[in-house]
Amino acid sequence: MTGQDVNNGPNFERRSLIAGKWISLVMAIAGVFAAWLSRSDALMVDGLYSGLGFLAAIVAIRIGESVGRMPDRRRPFGYAANQPIFIAFRSLVLLGIIVFAGFAAIEKLLAYFGGEEIETLVLGPILVYSVSMAILAFGLAAYHKLNLRRDGTNSTMLQTEYVGALMDGGLTVGAGAALLGAPLLIGTSLETFVPVADSIVVLVLLVFFIGEPIRILRSALGEVAGEAAPDDELANVRELVERTFSDAPVVVLEVTMSRLGRQKNVVAYVRPEHAVTGDDVDQLRDLLTEACHQDLGPGWTEVLVGARQTSFGGTLPETHRESAAAGRSVRPDQG
């Protein structure tokens, strides 16, 4: 097995995480303070979300430092799994906050319609908070997006932080606009809901945003479980392998790829056309490692030698399974 150091080049991911940590801290403090001044549960949820971002960034920086470590006796397959494990944990915590906020909003609605008096919102702090925090959140999202392009590794962690910043900004704008617009309902048929507009906004926003952390959680768990890449990516990787081995006396039987954090792991199963030595296999692996590093980025590669197709089948498009079963040589002169 051959690996690539995933910390090569400027660490744009770390820069984004450090910026996100301090901005999230500012937003968390502002959210809790604005919620206390305005008596708004929606702003409290927003502040808690930013607080989670601050704590997550602290851990993410440590994780980012560890995933680039080369394999050792303790972790023979490297430390890349730390990243999806952390992302899965963060998504679970976020889902916990969403569920807690949802139950709190429902409880407030039941109390109101049960006859309890609900405190009137103070709109001044909501306006100041919404505008200033939206600027910070969307500015942070833009910074994450810029560093994501510069980084070149399609960092899952950085993508998660980018989505999180967008969600934070959306939550702030949505809550602020709805709460500030609620008084406009006075004198209409919806006037009854004005005192609990805060709780209604919380429920609507949570329903709107809950899908994203679930998607991120499923993706992270799939990486940890070793899920194969989608068929279109596998087809591209197979083409890369065949191109790399075009002058080698081998038949490509099967190719698979999985992703673990920022690294992509490729395994090629080949059938030699004549007897090979260990040095021959090492040369094939070195060729594949270099090609994958240039086209796919950091990761590890392995070349397995055998006489027939492996159990990888079923994850590849039908055309590739048929060509592998037929034992098609990858050398151009044999078609």
N, C-alpha and C positions, 0 to 999 in steps of 0.2 A: 504493500500500500504506500502510495506517495502522496504527501500533503503539500499544501501551499500555506505560507504564513499569511493570515488574513489581516495583518496590521500594516502591510506595505503602503507607502505613500502618506500624504497628509491625512490626519485623522479628523475629517470634517464631521463625522458622527459625534465625536467627543465635544467638539465646539458647540454643536447644536444642543447636546444634552446639558452642557454647563449653562448656556444661555437660557434654556428652558427651565432649568432648576430655579434660577433666581427670579425669572419672570413669573413662574408659577407660584413662588412664595409670596411675591407682591400681590398677585391676584387673589390668593387664598386669604391673606390678611384683609385685603380690601373687601372681599366678598362677605366675610363674617362680620366685619364692621358695618358695611352697608346693610346687611340683613338685620342687624340689631337696630340701626337707626330707622330703617323703613318698615320693620316688622314683617319682612317678606321671607317666606319659606323658599321661594324660588331662588332668591339670591343666596340663601344659605346652601342650597344644593350646588349652586355654581361655585361658591367658595370651597365647599368640600371637594368638588371635582378638581379644582386647582390645587388644593392641598394634596390630593392623591398624586397629581402630576409632579409636585415638588418632591415627595417621598420616592416616587417611582424613578425620578431622574437621578437621585442619589444612588439608588441601587443599580440603575442602568449604566452609570459611569463605571462602577465596579465590574459589572458584567462585561461591558465593552472591553475592559482591560484584560479580562480573563479568557475571553473566547479566542483571542489570537495566540494563546500559548500553544506550543507544539505538543503533540502527544507524548505522554510519559508513562511510567510504570503504573501510576495510579489511574490515569485516564488514557488507555491505549488508543482510543479513537478521537482523542482531542477534547476540547472544552466547548465546542460550538453549541452543544445541546443546552448550555446555560441560558442562551438567549431566548429560544422558544419557551423554555420552562418559565423564565421570568415574565415573558409576554403573556403566557397563559395565566400566571398568578395575578398579574395586574388586571387582566380582563375579568377575572373572577371577583376581585375586590371592587372593580367598577360596577359590575353587575350587582354586587351586594349593596353599594350605595344607591343604585337605581331602585332596587326593591325596597330599601328602607325609606327613600324619599317618596316612593309611590304609596306605601302604606300610611306614611304620615299625612300625605295629601288626602287620601281617602278618609282617614280618621277625622280630619278637619272638616271635610264636606259633610260627613255623617253628623258631626257635632252641630254644624250650622243648621242643617235641615231638621235637626232634633230640637232646635229652639235656642241654642247657646249663642251668646253675643260674640262676634268676631271683631278683633281690633281693626280699625281703619288703617290702610297703608299710608305711609308718608312718601309722597312721590318725588320730592326734591333729591334725596340721596340716590334714588333709583336712576334718575336721568344722568347724574354725574357719573355714577358707577358704570352704567351700561355703555356710555360713549367711550370713556377712558379704557375700560377693560376690553372692549371689542377691538380697539386700536392695538392694544398690546397682544391680544390673542391672534388676530389675523396677521399682525406683523411677525409674530413668532412662527406661525404656519408658513409664511413666505420665506423666512430664514431657513426653516427645516427643508422646504422644497428646494431652495437654492443649494444647500449642502448635500441634499440627496442626489442632485445632478452632478455636483462636483465629486462626490465620493466614488461613484462609478461601480459600487458593489451591490446596489439595490438592497441596502441594509433594511432588514425587516424591522429592526428596532427603530430606526430613523423614520421609516414609513409609519410605524405605530404612533410615534410622537407627532408626526405631521397630521395624521388623522385626529389625534387627541386634541391638538391645538385648534383645528378646524371645528371640532365638536364643542370645545370650550367657547370659541367665539360665537358659534351658532346659538349655543345655549344662552349666552349673555344677551345677544341681540334679540332673540326670540322672547326671552323673559322680560327684558326691558320694554320692548315694543308693546307686548300684550298688557303688561301692568300699567304702562302710561296711557294706553288706549282704553282701558277698562272704564274710566269715568265717562267716556263718550256714550256708554250704554245707558246712562241714567236718563230716564224719560222714555225708554223703549221697552219692548216686551221682555228684553233680557236683563232688565235692571235688577231682578232678583239675584242674579249671579255675580253682581259687582263685588260684594263683600268677600266672596270666595274665588275671585278671579285668579288670585295667587295660586291656589291649589289646582285649579283647572289648568293653568299654564304649566305647572309642574307635571301633571299627568300627560298632557299633550306632548311636551318636549321629551319626556321619558319614553313614551311610545315611539316617537319619531327616531330617537337615538339608540334605542336598545339593540337594534339589529347589528350595528357596527361592532360593539364589543363581542357579541356572540360570533360574528364572522371571524374576527381576529382570534378568538379562543379556539374555534374549530381549526383554523389554519395552523396555529401553534401546536395544538395537540397532534395534528396530522404530521407535522414535521418530526415531532418527538417519536411518533409511532413508525416513522420510516416510510411514509406514504410516497408513492412514485409520482413523478411530475406528470402534468397533463399530457395527453396523447400528442398534441401539436409540438410541445417542447421535446418529447421523446423522439419524434420524427426528425426534428432539427439536430438533436444530439447524435442520432444514428447516422445522419448524413455527414456530420463532422467526423465521426469515427471511421466511416468508410473512406472519406477523403484522406484522413490521416494515414490509414493503412493501405492506400491505393497501390503502393509499390511493395507491400509486404506479402509474403507467401502464406496468407491466412484467409479463411472464410469467416466473416462476421456472422455469428449465429444469433446473438441477442445483445441488446444494449438497454440498460436501465439507468435512471438518474433520480436522485432524491435531493431535497434541499434541507439543510439544517442550519438555521440562522442565516448568516451571510455566505455560507459556503455551499457549493453544489458538488455532490458526490456522484461520480460516473463509474459504472462497472460495464466492461465489454467482455462478452464470452465469445471466444474464437476457436476455430478448428484449424490447426496447422496443416499445410499441404505436404509437409515432410517432418521428420523428427527435429525437435528443437531442444536447445539447452536452456538452462536457467538464465544465461547471459542474453539469449535471444528474447526471452520473455521480458527481461529487464529493459531491453532496448525498446520493445513495443510499448511498455508502460511509460518509459521516458518520453517517447514520441507523443503518446496520448496525453500525458500530463501537461506538456508544453502547449499542445493545441487547445486543450480545455482551459488552461490558465489564460490564454490569449482571448478566447472566444466567450468563455463563461465566467471568468473571474476566479477568486479563491475557491479551493476545495481539494478533494483528494480523488485519485483515480486508481482503478485496479483492472488488470487484464487477467482473465481466467481462461485456462486452456482446457478444452474438452473435445469430445467427438460428436456430440449431438446437442440439440437445442435444450435450453434449460427451462426451468419453471417460471422464468420471467414473463413468458408469453401471456397474452390476455391484457396486458397494459399497453401494448403497441397496436397501431392501426393494422388492419387485416393484410394490407399489401406488404408490410414489413414481415409479418409472421410467415406469409407465403414464401417470400424470397429467402428467408432464413431456413425454412423447412426444405427448400429446394437446394440449399447449400450453395447459393450464388457467391462466386468469388468477388472480392472487392477490387481485383486488379482490372484495369481498363482493357488490357489486351484479351481478357477472357469474357468481356461483356457482362 
